[in-house]
Amino acid sequence: MLTSLYYVGFRLGEQQIGLLPNGHVTGVSRPLGYFHVDDIKKSLQALVNEGAEIQQPVKDVGAGRLVAAVKDADGNLIGLLQTA
């Protein structure tokens, strides 16, 4: 289990499930799956080009991890995760 003031993570093998106690501050107020990507900026731009709205811009959350989130045209939240 990984814990900090802003994140609690549970890991089973390569799968990680995280809880963001203050996620509502960035518009992430419900469960959010993060897709692992090789280039987060390129992936984020591709989603925006298809009509998604940025909910959380690219943010460094430590340990070489970058995250971002968008809301697609149907209102679904999509998370992106890039690890070093």
N, C-alpha and C positions, 0 to 999 in steps of 0.2 A: 504494500500500500504506500502510495506517495501522498504526502500532505503538505500544504502550505496555507497561508491565510486566504488564498483565493482559489484553491484547487484541492480536491481530494481525488486521487486516482487509484483504481484497482486494476491490477495486471494479472492476466492468465496467459502465459506463453507470450505471443506477440500481440494479443488483443488487450486493449486498455479501455476501461470505462471510467469517465471522469465526471465529477460533480463540481459545478461552478456556483458556490453559494451567492455570489454577487453578479451572476450572469445577466440579471435583469437590467443592470446599469448599461450594458452594451446592446440591449435588445434581444439577448439570448435568455428567454425566460421559460424555455421548455427543453426537453431532451434534444440533443443535437449530435448527430453522427459526423465524425470527421473522416474525410477521405484522404488517404496518404497520396501526396503528389510529389513529383520531382522538382517542379518549378512553381512555387506558390503564386508568384506575381503573374506569370503567364496563364496559369489555370484560373486565377481570379479574373483576369481581363477577359478570358474566353467566356466565362459565365456572364459577365457584365455585357459583353457584346451580344449575348443571346437574350438580354432583357432582365437579368437578375439585378437586384439592388443590394449594394454593400451594407451589411449590418455591422460588421466589425472589420476595419481595414487590417492589413497584415500587421501582426504584433509579435514581437519576440517574447516568448514566455519562459525563456531560460533553457539551459542545457542544449542549445543548438536547435530548439524547436520554434518554428514560426506557425502561427495560426491565423485564420481569417474566416469570416462567415458571410454568406449572402442569403437573400430571400429571393426565391425564384418567382416567376409570373403567377404561379398557383399559390403562393404564400408559404411554400415549404422552406425551412431553414436548411442550408447546406454548409457544412464546415469543411475547411481544408487544413491539412497539416503537412508541414515539410520538416523533416528531421535531417540533421547534419550527417 
